[in-house]
Structures are given as structure tokens and as C-alpha cells.
Amino acid sequence: MKLIVSIEFADELKPRLPEEIEVVLVDREGELNGDASNAEIYLSAGLLKPAVLDKVLNTAPALRWQHTPSAGVNHLLTPTALARDIILTNGAGVHAIPISEFVLALMLDHVKHLKTLHQLQEQHQWDYRWKRNIFLQELSDATVLIIGAGGIGQAIAARASSFGMHVWGSRKHPQPSPHFEKIVGAAEWHLLLPGADFVVLAAPLTPETKEMINADVLRAMRSSAYLINIARGALVDEAALLTALTEGWIAGAGLDTFATEPLPPESPLWSLPNLFVAPHISWSSAHSRRRTVDFFLENLNRYRSRQPLQNIVDRAAGY
């Protein structure tokens, strides 16, 4: 059996593979260090470029299974990929811990005015709250609406509830879940917006969810509300968000993902004082690579013993 393995996982994975498995390495540009014509499995890079995916697929006609470390797969559903009968599995849940912690960090940054306090430190100013009206808030009893109550959404809910927050959620097929006070269907979350202090996007990008956060949604939110996106940039109409943040429709936002990445230097989003910009890094952790390899090896054992794989993507649905 032969595997195509992205170079970022080679050092962690190769010592743990059975001796009879042969590995062909591939770099971020799709260049292979060997013959992949008879490879069955492809462990690809995170945030793989569609053109690179197509390049690899065209050199591996025998490929039967691709695993991506990413949770989102919209960038992998190319015409070339969809024309092939290849099982696609994703890394849903692997990055839930660092991403959920990042969401809580953004919430705490917002309610504790950490940016303002850091500016005072840089200015060597000891400033009491009555001088600049700096009143710190609490997460306790605040309400968070998590749009996308899958693995990452559930990890966010667990941490938010431990802070005493009220946690609401939405998903395509709602069902009761630990740490959520309520979960509604995909067409009902709009009704919850007026009661949410935080709105967190953890949904997949599909034709139905593209620019789901538009001007109407932003106007329906509280003027004190804070939007967080750790999913896909195209879930948000960025022009509408720019207006909302500039005109005060909502209090602020924290974005770890954008419609165009890297975010162009000339984008006006960089300069908004009430927007926290992060370079699609919320998944990052010293443990992420090990967790990815652990999950892949478990699925590899299933594949070799003809058991059902975990995290199979419905390529028609997009997640």
C-alpha cells in the first residue's frame, strides 16, 4: 500500500507507519518525491490550494481516499475532485480545543478591555475607570449564540458554559446537546439575534451559508453585540460588516478568517478600532499535528481492516 503524505506531517507520521506501507512525500506546491501512480491514500496539507489538489489528483489515478486536516472542505470540492470516486474525510474535532480557547480569548479581550489597558501600559499611564470610563464587564450571564453546533461549536459551548454564560446554538439538524440551553434549526437562529451578546460562526461554507451574515443580520443584532468568525471568511458580507462596525450597528468583531486570504494590505478592515484581525491562526497549537496524525492513523487502521471511516464528508452537501 502506498500513501501520499504532505511534508508537514512526514516526521510525525512515518515512524508510526507499518513497514509494508510506502510513502511518497508532497510539498505545498504539489511536487512529489516519487511515483504516486499507484497510491491509494492522500494525507493532504491544511488549507490546500485547489490547483495543488488537482495537480496531485492528476498524478494519482488509483487514489481512493483523501484525508484533510481541515474541518472545512469547500476549497477541496473542485470539479477535478468531484469527478473522481474518492472518499474524503476531514479533521472535524481535531482543532476544537485551540479554536474554542481562541474564541473565549476574544470574548475576554472584549469584555475586559485588554487592548485599552495595554495601550495605557505602553503610555506608562495608571488610569482609573472614572477617568476614561473603563468599566470592565463579565462573561457570567452573557449570552452567546453559536451558529454551527458541531464539534468545534460544542467545544466552544463547554468553555462558555463554564464561565456561567447562557449558550444557544443552531445546526441544520437540531438536537439536544450538553452545555447548550437551546439549539434551533438553520432557519431559526435569526430569531435569537436580539438576545445574543456574542454571535460565533462555526458553520461550514456552503452555497446556503455564503454571506449568511449580511446587513439585515447585523442590523438585527444588539448594538452592544460582538461577532466572532473562526469558520470561513465568506460566511460574512465584509462590506456590510465594515459599515456595521463604522456606524455602530454592533460593538465590535473578532475575525480569524476572511473572504480573501491573506487579507490585502489595503483592506480597510485592518484599521477599524473595534475589529480584532487574526491571520487564520485560531487552530494553531503545539498539539495540532500530533492530534491530526493520531486521527489519521486510527482511520488508516479502519481502512486497512475494511471498517467504516470516521468523519466522512458528504461532498454533495459540502461538509
C-alpha positions as CSV (number, residue, x, y, z in Angstrom):
1,M,0.0,0.0,0.0
2,K,1.3,3.5,-0.9
3,L,0.4,6.8,0.7
4,I,0.9,10.4,-0.5
5,V,1.8,12.4,2.6
6,S,2.1,16.2,2.9
7,I,5.6,17.0,4.1
8,E,4.3,18.9,7.2
9,F,3.2,15.5,8.7
10,A,6.1,13.4,7.5
11,D,8.3,13.5,10.6
12,E,5.4,12.7,12.9
13,L,3.8,10.1,10.8
14,K,6.5,8.0,9.1
15,P,8.0,6.4,12.3
16,R,4.5,5.2,13.2
17,L,3.5,3.5,10.0
18,P,3.8,-0.3,9.4
19,E,6.9,-1.3,7.5
20,E,5.0,-2.5,4.5
21,I,3.5,0.9,3.8
22,E,5.3,3.0,1.2
23,V,5.3,6.8,1.5
24,V,5.5,9.5,-1.3
25,L,6.0,13.0,0.1
26,V,4.4,16.0,-1.5
27,D,5.2,19.7,-0.8
28,R,2.9,22.7,-0.6
29,E,3.1,23.2,-4.4
30,G,2.2,19.6,-5.3
31,E,5.7,18.4,-6.1
32,L,6.2,14.7,-5.3
33,N,9.4,12.9,-4.4
34,G,8.4,9.7,-6.1
35,D,5.9,7.8,-8.2
36,A,2.3,8.2,-6.9
37,S,0.5,6.5,-9.8
38,N,-0.5,3.5,-7.6
39,A,-1.1,5.5,-4.3
40,E,-4.4,4.7,-2.6
41,I,-4.4,7.3,0.2
42,Y,-3.6,11.0,0.3
43,L,-2.9,12.9,3.6
44,S,-3.1,16.4,2.4
45,A,-2.0,19.7,3.8
46,G,-4.2,22.1,5.7
47,L,-5.8,24.9,3.6
48,L,-4.6,23.2,0.5
49,K,-4.7,25.3,-2.7
50,P,-7.3,23.9,-5.1
51,A,-4.8,24.0,-8.0
52,V,-2.3,22.0,-6.0
53,L,-5.0,19.4,-5.1
54,D,-5.9,19.0,-8.8
55,K,-2.2,18.6,-9.6
56,V,-1.8,15.8,-7.1
57,L,-5.0,14.1,-8.2
58,N,-3.9,14.0,-11.8
59,T,-0.7,12.2,-10.8
60,A,-2.6,9.6,-8.6
61,P,-5.2,7.8,-10.7
62,A,-5.6,5.0,-8.2
63,L,-6.4,7.2,-5.3
64,R,-9.3,6.0,-3.2
65,W,-9.2,8.1,0.0
66,Q,-8.1,11.7,0.8
67,H,-7.9,13.0,4.4
68,T,-7.7,16.7,5.1
69,P,-6.6,18.0,8.5
70,S,-9.1,20.9,8.0
71,A,-12.6,20.8,9.2
72,G,-13.9,23.0,6.3
73,V,-13.7,21.3,2.8
74,N,-15.1,23.9,0.5
75,H,-11.7,24.5,-1.1
76,L,-11.3,20.8,-1.9
77,L,-14.5,20.4,-3.8
78,T,-13.0,21.2,-7.2
79,P,-14.5,19.8,-10.4
80,T,-11.5,17.5,-10.7
81,A,-12.1,16.1,-7.2
82,L,-15.8,15.8,-7.6
83,A,-15.4,13.8,-10.9
84,R,-13.4,11.2,-9.0
85,D,-14.9,8.5,-6.8
86,I,-12.7,9.3,-3.8
87,I,-13.7,9.1,-0.1
88,L,-13.0,12.4,1.6
89,T,-12.6,12.6,5.4
90,N,-11.8,15.8,7.4
91,G,-10.3,16.8,10.7
92,A,-13.5,17.9,12.3
93,G,-12.9,18.0,16.1
94,V,-9.1,17.8,15.9
95,H,-8.7,21.5,16.3
96,A,-11.6,22.1,18.6
97,I,-9.5,22.8,21.7
98,P,-7.3,25.6,20.4
99,I,-10.1,27.2,18.4
100,S,-12.6,27.2,21.3
101,E,-9.9,28.7,23.6
102,F,-9.3,31.4,21.0
103,V,-13.0,32.2,20.9
104,L,-13.0,32.6,24.7
105,A,-9.9,34.8,24.4
106,L,-11.6,37.1,22.0
107,M,-14.6,37.3,24.4
108,L,-12.4,38.1,27.3
109,D,-10.4,40.6,25.3
110,H,-13.7,42.4,24.5
111,V,-15.3,42.5,28.0
112,K,-12.0,43.2,29.9
113,H,-10.8,46.0,27.5
114,L,-7.4,44.4,27.2
115,K,-6.4,46.4,24.2
116,T,-7.1,49.7,26.0
117,L,-5.3,48.5,29.1
118,H,-2.3,47.5,27.1
119,Q,-2.3,51.0,25.4
120,L,-2.2,52.5,28.9
121,Q,0.7,50.3,29.8
122,E,2.6,51.5,26.7
123,Q,1.9,55.1,27.6
124,H,3.0,54.5,31.3
125,Q,-0.4,55.7,32.4
126,W,-2.1,54.5,35.6
127,D,-5.7,55.4,34.7
128,Y,-8.7,54.7,36.9
129,R,-12.0,53.7,35.3
130,W,-13.7,57.1,36.1
131,K,-11.1,59.0,34.1
132,R,-11.8,57.2,30.8
133,N,-15.0,55.4,31.6
134,I,-13.3,52.0,31.5
135,F,-15.8,49.7,33.2
136,L,-14.8,46.0,32.8
137,Q,-17.6,43.6,32.2
138,E,-18.2,39.9,33.0
139,L,-18.9,36.9,30.8
140,S,-21.1,35.5,33.5
141,D,-24.8,35.7,32.5
142,A,-23.9,37.0,29.0
143,T,-25.5,35.0,26.1
144,V,-23.6,33.5,23.2
145,L,-25.3,32.3,20.0
146,I,-23.1,29.6,18.3
147,I,-24.1,29.2,14.6
148,G,-22.8,25.7,13.8
149,A,-23.1,23.4,16.8
150,G,-20.8,20.7,15.5
151,G,-17.6,19.5,17.2
152,I,-16.0,23.0,17.4
153,G,-19.3,24.6,18.4
154,Q,-19.7,22.1,21.2
155,A,-16.2,22.7,22.4
156,I,-16.9,26.5,22.5
157,A,-20.2,25.8,24.3
158,A,-18.4,23.7,27.0
159,R,-16.0,26.5,27.8
160,A,-18.5,29.3,27.6
161,S,-20.9,27.5,30.0
162,S,-18.0,27.1,32.5
163,F,-17.8,30.9,32.6
164,G,-21.5,31.0,33.5
165,M,-22.7,32.1,30.1
166,H,-26.1,31.2,28.5
167,V,-25.3,29.2,25.4
168,W,-27.6,29.0,22.4
169,G,-26.9,27.2,19.2
170,S,-28.1,26.3,15.7
171,R,-27.4,23.5,13.3
172,K,-29.1,22.0,10.3
173,H,-30.5,19.1,12.2
174,P,-31.0,20.4,15.8
175,Q,-30.9,18.0,18.7
176,P,-30.2,18.5,22.5
177,S,-26.5,18.7,23.3
178,P,-24.6,19.2,26.5
179,H,-23.8,22.8,27.5
180,F,-26.5,24.3,25.2
181,E,-29.6,25.8,26.8
182,K,-31.3,25.6,23.4
183,I,-30.4,24.5,19.8
184,V,-32.6,25.6,16.9
185,G,-32.7,24.8,13.2
186,A,-30.7,26.6,10.5
187,A,-33.7,28.8,9.6
188,E,-34.4,29.9,13.2
189,W,-31.2,31.4,14.5
190,H,-32.2,34.8,13.1
191,L,-34.9,34.9,15.8
192,L,-32.3,34.6,18.6
193,L,-30.1,37.5,17.4
194,P,-31.8,40.3,19.6
195,G,-30.9,38.3,22.7
196,A,-27.3,37.5,22.0
197,D,-24.3,39.4,23.4
198,F,-21.9,37.3,21.3
199,V,-22.5,35.6,17.9
200,V,-19.9,33.0,17.0
201,L,-19.7,31.5,13.5
202,A,-18.6,27.8,13.4
203,A,-20.6,26.7,10.4
204,P,-19.3,25.2,7.1
205,L,-19.1,27.3,4.0
206,T,-21.8,26.1,1.5
207,P,-23.9,27.9,-1.1
208,E,-26.6,28.2,1.6
209,T,-24.3,29.7,4.2
210,K,-22.3,32.1,2.0
211,E,-22.6,35.7,3.3
212,M,-25.2,34.5,5.9
213,I,-24.1,37.4,8.0
214,N,-25.4,40.3,5.9
215,A,-26.7,43.8,6.5
216,D,-30.1,42.5,7.7
217,V,-28.5,40.2,10.2
218,L,-26.1,42.8,11.5
219,R,-28.9,45.3,12.0
220,A,-30.9,42.6,13.9
221,M,-28.1,42.2,16.4
222,R,-27.7,44.3,19.6
223,S,-25.7,47.5,19.3
224,S,-23.6,46.0,22.2
225,A,-23.1,42.7,20.4
226,Y,-19.8,41.2,19.3
227,L,-19.3,39.0,16.3
228,I,-16.7,36.2,16.1
229,N,-15.8,34.2,13.0
230,I,-13.5,31.2,13.2
231,A,-15.0,29.3,10.4
232,R,-14.7,30.7,6.8
233,G,-14.5,34.3,5.7
234,A,-17.1,34.1,3.1
235,L,-19.8,33.5,5.7
236,V,-19.7,37.2,6.2
237,D,-20.6,40.0,3.9
238,E,-17.5,42.0,4.6
239,A,-18.8,45.2,3.0
240,A,-21.8,45.1,5.3
241,L,-19.6,44.4,8.3
242,L,-17.4,47.3,7.5
243,T,-20.5,49.6,7.5
244,A,-21.8,48.0,10.7
245,L,-18.6,48.5,12.6
246,T,-18.1,52.0,11.3
247,E,-21.6,53.2,12.0
248,G,-22.0,51.4,15.3
249,W,-24.6,48.8,14.4
250,I,-22.7,46.4,16.6
251,A,-20.0,47.0,19.2
252,G,-17.2,45.0,17.5
253,A,-16.0,41.8,15.9
254,G,-13.1,39.4,16.0
255,L,-12.3,37.7,12.7
256,D,-9.8,34.9,12.2
257,T,-10.7,34.3,8.6
258,F,-11.5,36.4,5.6
259,A,-13.0,36.1,2.1
260,T,-9.6,36.8,0.6
261,E,-6.6,35.4,2.4
262,P,-4.0,36.8,3.2
263,L,-6.1,39.9,3.9
264,P,-4.8,42.5,1.4
265,P,-2.7,45.3,3.0
266,E,-5.0,47.9,1.5
267,S,-8.2,46.4,3.1
268,P,-9.9,49.0,5.3
269,L,-10.6,46.2,7.8
270,W,-7.1,46.4,9.1
271,S,-7.7,49.9,10.5
272,L,-11.0,49.5,12.3
273,P,-10.5,50.2,16.1
274,N,-13.4,47.8,17.0
275,L,-12.2,44.9,14.9
276,F,-9.7,42.2,16.0
277,V,-7.9,40.8,12.9
278,A,-6.1,37.4,13.2
279,P,-4.3,35.6,10.3
280,H,-6.4,32.4,10.3
281,I,-4.4,31.0,13.2
282,S,-7.0,30.0,15.8
283,W,-6.4,26.3,15.0
284,S,-2.7,26.6,15.9
285,S,-1.3,24.6,18.7
286,A,1.8,22.6,19.5
287,H,-0.5,19.6,19.8
288,S,-2.4,20.0,16.5
289,R,0.0,18.0,14.3
290,R,0.0,15.1,16.8
291,R,-3.8,15.1,17.0
292,T,-4.0,15.1,13.2
293,V,-1.7,12.2,12.9
294,D,-3.4,10.2,15.7
295,F,-6.7,10.6,14.0
296,F,-5.4,9.7,10.6
297,L,-3.7,6.6,11.9
298,E,-6.9,5.5,13.6
299,N,-8.7,5.9,10.3
300,L,-5.9,4.1,8.4
301,N,-6.4,1.1,10.7
302,R,-10.1,1.2,9.8
303,Y,-9.3,1.5,6.1
304,R,-6.9,-1.5,6.2
305,S,-9.4,-3.7,8.1
306,R,-12.3,-2.6,5.9
307,Q,-14.2,-0.8,8.7
308,P,-16.2,2.4,8.2
309,L,-14.0,5.5,8.3
310,Q,-14.7,8.4,10.7
311,N,-15.5,11.9,9.6
312,I,-16.6,11.0,6.0
313,V,-17.6,14.2,4.2
314,D,-20.8,14.4,2.2
315,R,-19.3,16.0,-0.8
316,A,-22.7,17.0,-2.2
317,A,-23.6,18.8,1.0
318,G,-20.2,20.3,1.4
319,Y,-19.4,19.1,4.9
